Amino acid sequence: MTRLLVFGASGFLGEQVCRALTADERVTQVIAAGRRSPAVGVPRVQHDLVTGSAGQLADLLASTRVDAVVNCAGRLAGTPAELLATNTAAVATLIEAVQTIDARRPPERPLRLVSFGSAAEYGVVERGRPVRETDCARPVSAYGVTKLAATRLVEVAAAGGRLDGIVLRVFNPVGPGLPAENVAGRAVREIRDALAEGTSRIRLGPLGAYRDFVDVRDVAAAVVAAVFAARPAEVVCNMGSGDAVPTRTLIRLLADAAGYAGEVLEADPPSAKSPGVDWIAADLTHTTEVLGWAPRYDLAASAEATWVHALTTV
């Protein structure tokens, strides 16, 4: 049986991860670490990954006696320094703390670390060919750079035999609890306001880029698989649907789920998160081999669940 500590448990990914873990019969207990308690009822301990030291974190890992750590914490926007502190330095601290605890545990029972990467690590890829984990990563934004740096830290420690880690390189997650920081989350907010106000158009940025959207519930299922998977030789696993679709397809599905027939104007500036990336999809071959995982939800089901959840959080 397994005890787990989840960072970022009250966030978009973390909420679903906690739900999936608590539902698994192999899991004895899930403990949330962070500033707020998640909606799902799990005990919480107070610890800030950004400001806390590796020593403090090691003490927390020792006191909670966990067998695995899942890091769902991260920052999508902010200054380069803010992104670096949250997306990279915090992971470095986590790795150091896990290694400290591993030195006290039997070699055959290291702590498993599951962390999240991002498709933004890849940057511009060849159009029409799903990207593989072994392809060259050339991020084109500060966000992508900081996520890639964290991934490399996990890879280096794992390659040196100093860490039992897996990085789930998540593409574009959608589904219940979608935050407003991305275009789909903003679309949900704009559609909800338009319906409430009786207006017939909303404004968004350009929607022609092709993206690989993956349901957050599928991501959560992959975390469960990653916690219990055998130690992989290559630690990075793509986490997507395997298909690239125009972003406007998702927005239209969200509008249909809401019963909104108004106009969607693509008049606002583009996002700075992945500039110049007009097409990307995940090759899931390695992920399937390592985790035995495949996505279950199609995009229409994800859009429906996104909208239903938005209605319950007004």
DOGU-206628 format. One line per field, with one value per residue (C-alpha): residue in one letter; x, y, z; residue number from 1. Coordinates in Angstrom, 2 decimals, padded with zeros to 5 digits, always signed. Layout:
BEGIN
residu [A;...] $
c1 [X;...] $
c2 [Y;...] $
c3 [Z;...] $
num [NUM;...] $
END
This chain:
BEGIN
residu [M;T;R;L;L;V;F;G;A;S;G;F;L;G;E;Q;V;C;R;A;L;T;A;D;E;R;V;T;Q;V;I;A;A;G;R;R;S;P;A;V;G;V;P;R;V;Q;H;D;L;V;T;G;S;A;G;Q;L;A;D;L;L;A;S;T;R;V;D;A;V;V;N;C;A;G;R;L;A;G;T;P;A;E;L;L;A;T;N;T;A;A;V;A;T;L;I;E;A;V;Q;T;I;D;A;R;R;P;P;E;R;P;L;R;L;V;S;F;G;S;A;A;E;Y;G;V;V;E;R;G;R;P;V;R;E;T;D;C;A;R;P;V;S;A;Y;G;V;T;K;L;A;A;T;R;L;V;E;V;A;A;A;G;G;R;L;D;G;I;V;L;R;V;F;N;P;V;G;P;G;L;P;A;E;N;V;A;G;R;A;V;R;E;I;R;D;A;L;A;E;G;T;S;R;I;R;L;G;P;L;G;A;Y;R;D;F;V;D;V;R;D;V;A;A;A;V;V;A;A;V;F;A;A;R;P;A;E;V;V;C;N;M;G;S;G;D;A;V;P;T;R;T;L;I;R;L;L;A;D;A;A;G;Y;A;G;E;V;L;E;A;D;P;P;S;A;K;S;P;G;V;D;W;I;A;A;D;L;T;H;T;T;E;V;L;G;W;A;P;R;Y;D;L;A;A;S;A;E;A;T;W;V;H;A;L;T;T;V] $
c1 [+000.00;+001.16;+001.07;+001.41;+002.12;+000.65;+001.85;-000.46;-003.41;-005.91;-005.12;-006.68;-004.49;-004.04;-007.76;-008.26;-005.03;-006.17;-009.54;-007.91;-005.40;-007.93;-010.11;-007.29;-007.37;-003.57;-003.34;-003.47;-003.55;-003.22;-001.89;-002.14;+000.71;+000.18;-001.54;-005.14;-007.07;-008.35;-012.08;-011.68;-011.44;-007.82;-005.67;-003.43;-000.01;+001.40;+004.45;+005.41;+007.66;+008.89;+009.92;+010.62;+014.11;+015.18;+015.81;+012.30;+010.86;+012.95;+011.60;+008.07;+008.68;+010.10;+007.23;+004.51;+006.27;+005.17;+006.24;+005.78;+005.53;+003.44;+004.26;+001.28;+002.45;+003.53;+003.09;+001.71;+002.41;+004.55;+007.99;+010.93;+012.10;+008.69;+008.48;+012.00;+011.31;+008.09;+008.75;+012.47;+013.97;+011.10;+011.68;+015.39;+014.50;+012.12;+014.78;+017.28;+014.77;+013.80;+017.47;+017.97;+015.15;+016.31;+019.66;+017.74;+015.57;+016.44;+017.93;+015.17;+012.48;+013.31;+010.70;+008.96;+008.75;+006.12;+006.37;+004.69;+006.42;+004.80;+004.47;+005.86;+009.28;+009.34;+008.83;+008.32;+008.02;+007.65;+004.07;+002.18;+004.54;+003.64;+006.56;+008.54;+010.20;+013.61;+013.08;+015.11;+013.43;+013.69;+011.25;+010.25;+008.93;+010.19;+007.53;+008.79;+012.41;+011.68;+009.68;+012.41;+015.05;+013.05;+012.64;+016.37;+017.08;+014.90;+016.48;+020.03;+019.35;+017.55;+020.29;+022.85;+020.88;+020.15;+016.40;+013.41;+011.45;+008.95;+008.04;+004.62;+005.01;+001.42;+000.21;-002.96;-005.14;-008.87;-011.83;-013.51;-011.97;-010.16;-008.41;-008.92;-005.20;-005.43;-007.54;-010.12;-010.57;-010.97;-013.50;-015.58;-015.60;-016.48;-019.29;-020.73;-020.69;-022.21;-025.09;-025.70;-025.66;-027.46;-024.64;-024.08;-020.30;-017.16;-013.53;-010.56;-007.11;-006.22;-007.64;-006.05;-003.16;-003.44;-003.09;-003.20;-005.86;-005.93;-008.60;-007.44;-009.11;-006.91;-003.87;-004.92;-005.22;-001.71;-000.41;-001.82;-000.14;+003.15;+003.11;+002.98;+004.91;+008.28;+011.25;+011.73;+015.03;+013.69;+011.78;+009.85;+006.40;+004.25;+000.76;-001.68;-004.44;-002.17;-004.19;-003.80;-006.98;-007.55;-008.08;-011.27;-012.69;-012.47;-013.98;-016.88;-017.44;-017.47;-019.99;-022.16;-022.05;-023.20;-025.90;-024.20;-024.69;-023.01;-020.01;-016.44;-014.15;-010.46;-009.38;-007.22;-003.41;-002.02;-000.80;+002.86;+003.07;+003.99;+004.67;+005.24;+004.01;+001.18;+000.97;+001.82;+000.68;+002.09;+003.51;+002.25;+004.27;+006.71;+003.99;+001.94;+004.95;+006.01;+002.64;+000.20;-001.94;-004.15;-006.60;-010.29;-012.12;-012.72;-012.69;-016.48;-016.76;-014.01;-015.77;-019.08;-017.46;-015.63;-018.86;-020.86;-018.18;-018.10;-021.82;-021.33;-018.62;-020.45] $
c2 [+000.00;+003.53;+006.90;+009.96;+013.66;+015.91;+019.47;+021.87;+019.72;+022.58;+023.49;+022.42;+019.33;+018.68;+018.40;+015.65;+013.91;+013.73;+012.32;+009.64;+008.65;+008.41;+006.20;+003.69;+000.74;+000.51;+003.95;+004.05;+007.83;+011.02;+014.13;+017.57;+020.03;+023.72;+026.92;+025.74;+022.51;+020.77;+020.26;+016.51;+015.62;+014.78;+015.95;+018.95;+019.95;+023.44;+023.82;+026.29;+024.73;+028.13;+029.62;+026.47;+024.97;+021.49;+020.68;+021.70;+019.66;+016.62;+016.89;+016.98;+013.90;+012.08;+013.03;+012.07;+008.77;+008.91;+006.50;+008.86;+012.58;+014.11;+017.68;+019.38;+022.87;+025.31;+028.77;+029.55;+033.28;+035.89;+037.43;+035.21;+035.32;+034.24;+031.43;+030.29;+030.22;+028.21;+025.96;+025.25;+026.14;+024.50;+021.26;+021.44;+021.77;+018.84;+016.65;+017.52;+016.71;+013.38;+012.43;+013.23;+010.88;+008.18;+008.10;+006.89;+004.32;+000.84;+001.13;-001.08;+001.33;+004.83;+007.58;+007.88;+011.46;+012.26;+015.77;+017.68;+019.03;+020.86;+020.67;+024.21;+022.61;+021.49;+024.86;+024.78;+021.24;+019.66;+020.10;+016.85;+014.61;+013.97;+014.94;+012.31;+012.68;+012.18;+015.06;+018.21;+020.63;+024.31;+026.28;+029.71;+031.26;+031.85;+029.44;+026.67;+027.34;+027.03;+023.84;+022.29;+023.18;+021.33;+018.32;+018.23;+018.30;+015.21;+013.49;+014.14;+012.93;+009.82;+009.02;+009.20;+006.72;+009.41;+009.70;+007.50;+010.01;+010.34;+013.54;+013.70;+016.22;+017.50;+019.06;+021.21;+020.02;+020.75;+019.58;+020.28;+023.21;+024.69;+027.92;+031.27;+031.68;+029.92;+030.59;+027.87;+029.02;+032.58;+031.44;+029.78;+033.02;+035.12;+032.75;+032.70;+036.51;+036.81;+034.50;+036.39;+039.78;+038.69;+039.77;+038.10;+038.13;+037.46;+038.45;+036.12;+035.93;+033.98;+030.45;+028.89;+027.14;+023.35;+021.97;+018.57;+018.77;+016.15;+015.75;+016.54;+013.32;+011.37;+013.21;+012.21;+008.57;+008.79;+010.04;+006.94;+004.79;+006.68;+006.21;+002.42;+001.91;+000.18;+002.51;+003.66;+004.10;+007.27;+009.34;+011.76;+010.65;+012.68;+013.30;+014.20;+012.84;+012.15;+014.44;+018.09;+020.10;+023.83;+025.71;+027.17;+023.61;+023.41;+026.89;+025.90;+022.74;+024.85;+027.22;+024.29;+022.80;+026.17;+026.62;+029.82;+030.61;+034.03;+035.18;+034.53;+037.38;+036.48;+040.06;+040.11;+039.69;+036.13;+034.37;+034.79;+031.24;+029.49;+032.15;+030.77;+027.27;+026.72;+022.90;+020.29;+016.80;+014.14;+010.82;+008.48;+005.37;+005.68;+006.65;+003.59;+001.33;+002.81;+003.47;+001.24;+004.36;+005.74;+008.68;+007.83;+011.14;+012.75;+016.51;+016.88;+015.10;+017.32;+020.47;+019.32;+018.57;+021.90;+023.82;+021.83;+022.48;+026.19;+026.42;+024.97;+027.50;+030.73] $
c3 [+000.00;-000.73;+001.02;-001.21;-000.84;-003.54;-004.12;-005.91;-004.80;-004.92;-008.54;-011.83;-012.22;-008.52;-007.71;-010.29;-009.31;-005.68;-006.78;-008.93;-006.26;-003.43;-005.63;-006.19;-003.81;-003.75;-002.12;+001.68;+002.07;+000.03;+001.78;+000.20;+000.62;-000.06;+000.93;+000.41;+000.86;-002.28;-002.81;-002.41;+001.24;+002.02;+004.94;+004.29;+005.55;+005.22;+002.99;+000.28;-002.37;-003.55;-000.21;+001.81;+002.10;+001.06;+004.72;+005.74;+002.90;+003.84;+007.40;+005.99;+003.85;+006.86;+009.18;+006.71;+005.85;+002.24;-000.49;-003.42;-004.16;-006.95;-007.94;-009.59;-008.62;-011.29;-012.73;-016.22;-016.30;-014.60;-014.86;-015.83;-012.22;-010.93;-013.47;-012.63;-008.90;-009.22;-012.20;-011.85;-008.47;-006.58;-008.49;-007.67;-003.98;-004.26;-005.87;-003.14;-000.39;-001.99;-002.29;+001.40;+002.35;-000.08;+001.77;+004.84;+003.03;+001.73;-001.78;-003.18;-001.87;-003.12;-003.08;-006.45;-007.74;-010.38;-011.79;-014.61;-017.67;-020.58;-024.35;-024.31;-023.75;-027.39;-029.08;-032.84;-034.23;-037.64;-038.82;-039.30;-037.28;-033.63;-031.45;-029.52;-026.14;-027.78;-030.24;-029.69;-027.28;-028.24;-026.08;-027.40;-024.17;-020.65;-019.42;-021.72;-020.75;-017.03;-017.49;-019.64;-017.06;-014.39;-016.66;-017.31;-013.56;-013.08;-016.09;-014.91;-011.37;-012.65;-015.18;-012.39;-010.28;-007.68;-008.23;-009.07;-011.14;-013.97;-015.80;-017.44;-020.26;-020.42;-023.65;-023.40;-020.51;-020.59;-018.56;-015.21;-013.33;-016.33;-015.19;-016.89;-017.66;-021.02;-024.10;-023.41;-019.83;-020.99;-023.59;-020.86;-018.88;-021.95;-022.99;-019.49;-019.33;-022.81;-021.87;-018.64;-020.40;-023.56;-025.88;-029.26;-029.59;-027.62;-028.29;-028.11;-029.65;-032.83;-032.76;-035.84;-034.09;-033.93;-030.42;-028.76;-026.03;-023.29;-020.63;-017.10;-015.91;-018.31;-016.94;-013.43;-014.50;-015.93;-012.58;-010.88;-013.51;-013.03;-009.26;-009.64;-012.90;-013.02;-012.97;-016.58;-018.39;-020.07;-017.55;-019.79;-020.98;-023.36;-022.02;-024.79;-027.00;-029.95;-032.25;-033.26;-033.79;-034.42;-031.17;-032.61;-032.74;-028.95;-028.57;-030.80;-028.74;-025.57;-027.15;-028.23;-024.74;-023.37;-026.00;-027.18;-030.88;-030.90;-032.90;-031.77;-032.86;-033.11;-032.57;-029.44;-029.34;-029.41;-026.30;-025.38;-023.98;-027.26;-029.91;-033.41;-032.55;-035.04;-034.83;-032.22;-031.28;-028.97;-030.01;-027.26;-028.14;-025.24;-022.76;-023.67;-023.23;-019.88;-018.25;-020.11;-020.42;-023.18;-023.18;-022.67;-023.12;-026.51;-026.99;-027.03;-023.68;-022.27;-023.47;-021.97;-018.61;-018.68;-019.16;-016.60;-013.99;-014.86;-014.13;-010.65;-009.76;-010.61] $
num [1;2;3;4;5;6;7;8;9;10;11;12;13;14;15;16;17;18;19;20;21;22;23;24;25;26;27;28;29;30;31;32;33;34;35;36;37;38;39;40;41;42;43;44;45;46;47;48;49;50;51;52;53;54;55;56;57;58;59;60;61;62;63;64;65;66;67;68;69;70;71;72;73;74;75;76;77;78;79;80;81;82;83;84;85;86;87;88;89;90;91;92;93;94;95;96;97;98;99;100;101;102;103;104;105;106;107;108;109;110;111;112;113;114;115;116;117;118;119;120;121;122;123;124;125;126;127;128;129;130;131;132;133;134;135;136;137;138;139;140;141;142;143;144;145;146;147;148;149;150;151;152;153;154;155;156;157;158;159;160;161;162;163;164;165;166;167;168;169;170;171;172;173;174;175;176;177;178;179;180;181;182;183;184;185;186;187;188;189;190;191;192;193;194;195;196;197;198;199;200;201;202;203;204;205;206;207;208;209;210;211;212;213;214;215;216;217;218;219;220;221;222;223;224;225;226;227;228;229;230;231;232;233;234;235;236;237;238;239;240;241;242;243;244;245;246;247;248;249;250;251;252;253;254;255;256;257;258;259;260;261;262;263;264;265;266;267;268;269;270;271;272;273;274;275;276;277;278;279;280;281;282;283;284;285;286;287;288;289;290;291;292;293;294;295;296;297;298;299;300;301;302;303;304;305;306;307;308;309;310;311;312;313;314] $
END
